[in-house]
Amino acid sequence: MEYVRVTKENLEKEHICCAISNNNDVQVSSKKAWLSDRFDEGLVFLKSAERGKCFIEYIPAEYAWNPINADGYTYIDCLWVSGSFKGHGYSTDLLEACISDSKEKGKKGLCVLSSAKKKPFLSDPKYLSHKGFTVCDEADNGVQLWYLPFTPDAGKPSFKDCAKHPREAEDGYVLYYTHQCPFNAKYVPTVAEAAKKHGVKFKAVRISSREEAQNAPTPITTYTLFYNGEYVTNEQMNEARFLKLISL
């Protein structure tokens, strides 16, 4: 498999794997704008040369859009291999590239979000365990921070208190999201309109800066839905899924 590193120089012409290829689509343009602003902070986006969902996205943990304490670590935003790409060792290729790059940069290790049982859009805990990762912290909603230290004396990353105890002060449905996930640009407005149409109290909060993300009331900043203060899900929803959730 040949891999391509996406940079500011080739971003516009490269397909970014998890969204459709039309650069005029709001999903693609929002994600590419988010990526462009992160490259100077050390973000790496490595993907298969072939079109498809096969890529890894990672960044120095100090610049991660998540409320974690992990200075000196590399944070993996996403490692995604799906469809016909599964079962060929490509996830190992991508992870090993991340490990090699991180060691060359003098990092302490890797960290990534997961959970005791597989949750949508989070890394598979069975895969992480197989690769030597272990849990270093866990939030009240079952979301876990896993890490792979490069030396025995590397300190453990942890969640900030705001993420370890996810809560939302407002009643009704409150959704926190970023443009890190391309699908939000399309589906968040769709869900907001559905809620309005059915008279459901709903508020969408777009996290638009690293500072906001690092102090968010949830470990998963790409997409977290609360209801009456309690965590509900991190799974992106279209109108049908949202209406099913609220039993309409």
Secondary structure, 3 states (H helix, E strand, C coil): CCEEEECCCCCCCCCCCCCCCCCCCHHHHHHHHHHHHHHHHCCEEEEECCCCCEEEEEEEHHHCCCCEECCCCEEEEEEEECHHHCCCCHHHHHHHHHHHHHHHCCCCEEEEEEECCCCCCCCCHHHHHHCCCEEEEECCCCEEEEEEECCCCCCCCEECHHHHCCCCCCCCEEEEECCCCCCHHHHHHHHHHHHHHCCCCEEEEECCCHHHHCCCCCCCCCEEEEECCEEEECCCCCHHHHHHHCCC
